Amino acid sequence: MGCPICGGEPIPNDASVVEKKGKCVILRGKVYAIIPAGYTYSPYKDFATVSLYPQKGKVKYLKFRTDDELKKWAFEENVKFIVEGCMHVVDGKELVFNITSAERVVP
């Protein structure tokens, strides 16, 4: 579907400061939590969210338009993944949209 910010969609009411230019990133980290769409998890609370904790740096919040889009990647809590997507800083949080790949890291 593409990144909503790069695609020029209106910014939702729960976001104030949005970095307009996204960057393609490849992240490696452990899934901490999986939050369905609609829970109060701002910004972009209407998107499903996966919190990914990299070994170094800030937590990244993977954002999915629907629960079905999230389920297709088969994320599991406490499992490491390598994920590719489009990252924007929104209200000081690093949000990753438009996930194009997600691979489980084999220990």
N, C-alpha and C positions, 0 to 999 in steps of 0.2 A: 504493500500500500504506500510505502514511503513515509518519510519523516514529516510529522504535522508542522513543525516549525519551519523546516526548509521548504515545505510545500506551500507556506504562506497561510495556513489555516489560522482563524482567530485564536488569540491567546485566551485560555479559560480564566474565569473570575478568580480562581485560587492561585494565580501566578501574577507576580508584580514585575520582576526584573528578569528579562529573558535575553540570553546571548543569542543573537540572530544567526550568526554563522556557525554551523555545526562542523564537527570534524569526525572523519571515519576513525574508529578505534577498534583495536583488538584487545580484549581484556581477559585476564586469567584470574579467577577468584573462586571463593567458596560461597555457595548460596546460603544465606542466613534465614531469610523468610520469604514466603510467597503469599502475596496479599491480593485477593480478588478485586475486580473493578467495583467501584462504588464505596469502598471503605474510606474513611477519612485519612487519607495518606497523601497529603498535598506536597508539592504542586502536582497538577494533573491527576487529581484523585479519581476521576472517571475512567482512568486507565488501570488495568491490572499491573501490579508492581512486583518485581523480584529484587531483593536487596542482595547485591553481590559484593563481598568483601575481598579486595585484592590483598596480596601479601604486603604490599606497600601502598601508601596513598589513601585517599578518601574512599568511603563506600560509594558505589555506583548503584543507581536505581534504574533497572531495566523496566521500560514502560511498554505495555501492550494494550492495544485498543479494545480487545475483547478477551474474555477468559478462554475462548476457543483458540485464539491466536497464541496465547500463553501455553496452553496445553500441548500444542503441536511440538514444542521444544522439549517436553518431558523433563523439566527442571525438578530437582529434589533437594530438600533442605540438607545441609551438611555434606553436600557433594560438590567437588570442584568442576568447573566448566571453563572452556575458552569460548568467548562470545565476541561476535563482530557486529557493530552497529554505528549509529550516528549520535554523537554526544553533544549536549548543550548544557551550559550552566544556567539553571533556573532558580532564582531566589537563593543562590549560594549552594545548591545541590547539583551534583552531576547526574543528569538524566540521560539515558541511552534509549533512543527510539529506533525503529526500522531495523530490528534484529534480522540479519541475513544468514547467520550461522551460529550454532551453539553445539559444542561437542563436549561430552563428558570426558574429564581427564582420568585416564586409567592410572591407578596408583602404582 
